[in-house]
Amino acid sequence: MATDFIVGRTWHDIALDAGVDAVSEGYLAAGTALLRETREDPELRAQRVEALGRAAVGRSGGITELLTEDATEADATDILLWLGRTLIDEAWQIRGGGWAETVGRDRFKLFRATLANAREPLLAAAELDTADPVPWECMQWLALGLELERDHKDAIWRNIAERCPTLMSAHWGRLQVLAEKWGGSHEEMFDFARQVVDAAPAGQPLTAMLPLAHAEYLLRERRPLLESGESRAFVRFSVDHYTMEIVEELEAAANKWTATMAPHPRGLEAHHLFGAILADCGLDDAARPHLERVGDRLHVIPWSYLGAGSAGEEFSDALQRLGIA
């Protein structure tokens, strides 16, 4: 049985909660105030502009109007970044979340046109603050949607890595670029995830790229079995996939983070990733501490990838099975 969860707000940031509510109601000044606080913190900046972009969908015109002659250069940089991110979110809402073949031609054309409009403000923000990795992190989603050549996507990744090699959301985006569903391959995606785990500083949730890679793999290879009613094949696939080597690798990645875990804006997302995948492979005792930490804040991925139910239903079922609910 699904429970009421706070969906998409996977953070412990009261100011951001209030700001998202205000922006959703049209009070855009709340967004600029929140971004002003993030100029020296790329992780917080990436998280807040992502949340504020979603909250401002349909209000990109209002954000454009904030770019007045009186705006300081720093404020203009924040506004341009927010505008670019909002246009990206508006575009993806037009597209919808289905596979490419389910998107009609007219909707796909509008999606690409809206997405292309995000390029100019993001490049302008990147030029105004050349040290900021967040405009480049946003551009990964632009490049993905526009199906730009791999060389272009790689160049964006290099721009991010030069500025902040540990930016969590950028690694999430890069893993999508490498995933099979976006033209990459399972092998390249898993190679990247394992390299990230190896390179991640101890105590950083970057190691959650490994369970994310497993979630993407299961979405592509296992989920269709469930959708076609092949429940026995679904179970057999799971048993075959979670080998002893993979289970030990997942536990080691989780421990590298949690043994010296420090507060991080993306911590709850990482707990969802590890908790879901560890529970999926039957490591209930390892999964439980992760899911005990997330409270009622639901991150849809990876739960929507794993079973026949909604993300909320899958999450709720896991909590009940683990004795947390």
C-alpha positions, 0 to 999 in steps of 0.5 A: 500500500502506497503512503503519502510521500514528499516527491522530488524534494530529496533534500534537508533544506527548509529554505529551498522548500519555502523557495520552491513553494514561492516560485511555484506561486509566481514569487520569482524573487525567492528564487534569485535570493536562494541562488545568490547564496550558492555562488561558492558552493557548486553542489548546492547551486546545482541542486537549487537551480534544478529544483527552482527550474522545475518549480518555474516551469511555465514562468521562463518569461517572468525570469527573463524579465528579471534581467534588467539594466539594474541587475548586477553582473553576479545577479545576471549570472544567477538569472541566466543560469536559472532561465537556461535550466527552466527552459530545459525543464519546460522542454522536457515537460513538453516531451514527456518521460516516455521512450522516444518512439512514443513522442509525436512528431509535433511535440518532438519539434516543440521539445527541441525548439524549446530546448535549443532556446536554453543554450544562449542563456547557459553559455552567457552564464558560463561566460560571466562566471568562467569558474562555475561548473553548473551551466555546463552541468545543465548543458548535458541535458540540452545535449542529450535532448538535442542528440548532439554528437558524442564529441560535443557531449564529451567536451561539455563533460571536460568543462565540468570536470575541469571546474568541479570533478566531484559534482554529483549531479554532473556525474548523474548526467554523464552516466545518462549520456553513456547509458544504452537508452541514450545511445551509449552502452551498458559496458561504457556506463558500468565502466564509468560508474566503477571508475567514479567509485574508485576515484570518489573521495571517501565520505562522498555520495558519488559512489552511488553512481554504481547502484544508479548504473544497475538501476539503468541496466535493470530498466533496460533489460529486466523491466520489459519482462515484467511489463510483458507478464514474464514474472518467472523470467523476471525473477530468474534474471534478478538471480542471475544478475546479482552475482556474489561479485556484484553484491560485494562491489555494491556493499564496498561502494556503499561502505566507502561513502558511509564509513566517513559520511559527511553532510551533502546536498545529494545525500538523500538521493544516494540513500535512495539509490543504495537502499533500493538496489541493495534491497532489490538484491536481497541485502535487507540489512545493508539496505535498511540504514539507507532507507531509514534516513530518507524519511518521507522524501521520495526520489522517483529514481530508481523506484520507478525502474524496479517493479510494476507499481508506481515509485511510491508503491515500490518504495512503500512496499520496500519500507514495509518489507524491511520493517521501517514503515 
